[in-house]
Amino acid sequence: MLKIDDVQGVIFDVDDTILSNHPPRKPTGLHEHSRMRAAYEVGKRHGIPALQEMTDEQALHDFLDAKEHSLHGTIWQTLTRIGEVQGELDLTHPLLVEMVALKDDLHEETLRKYGEEVPGATAFIEKRAKRGLKDKMAIASTSFRRDVLVFFEMANLHRFFPDKRIITRELFTHPKPHPEVFELAFKTIPATHTSKVLAFEDDPRGIMSAKAAGLYTCAITTKFTREDLAKLAVPPDLIADSYAEFTAHFGL
């Protein structure tokens, strides 16, 4: 177990780790909500009933079943499921390009209307900062930078994460579970050992990414159960149900 005084830095994922994608006042996930709005509009434009009729459950499973942990990968899974495309992800496919652009346009409105922190996330970050890590915290997210910055504005988190320590989808080539995003985030903080840097994640693909980067990986059960996360081929080092539990564990 990594002792609190040995921690050299902290790297956070954003969606469902700091930002709740399923706030209590919104019955569907925020990304699912924006993707469904985009799917309906594109389906209407091109006469594709399956896009206009997409359900909440289908939108969620398209994310879970996508080979690539990204917006492009998720929408490609949707288009594959309804038979509009086949084969490996083609970033130039017109339907994919159109849906990604529209979802991106719509999501800022969704985020500003419904976005909330995962309970206790900001307080936990503040406590970590007070324990000498204020300049040693970074972000490793597959979200677009605009979305992360909108949420950080809403939650007043810029004070802990300057732009140079925010790694988002525009800055790397290989999405999670590839370790690239965490490797880039690690380089932004003054730490010498990856094994002494905490990585906070919620998703199995993110956990695989952080572990592959050599980080001490802490998983929060905002979307997956303890049992789901514990039985991963490469499980996280620590699993908690809340930031209150993380706070107690690390003696903050």
Secondary structure, 3 states (H helix, E strand, C coil): CCCHHHCCEEEECCECCCEECCCCCCCCCHHHHHHHHHHHHHHHHHCCHHHHCCCHHHHHHHHHHCCCCCHHHHHHHHHHHCCCCCCCCCCCCHHHHHHHHHHHHHHHHHHHHHCEECCCHHHHHHHHHHHHHCCCEEEECCCCHHHHHHHHHHHCCCCCCCHHHEECHHHCCCCCCCCHHHHHHHCCCCCCCHHHEEEEECCHHHHHHHHHCCCEEEEECCCCCHHHHHCCCCCCCEEECCHHHHHHHCCC
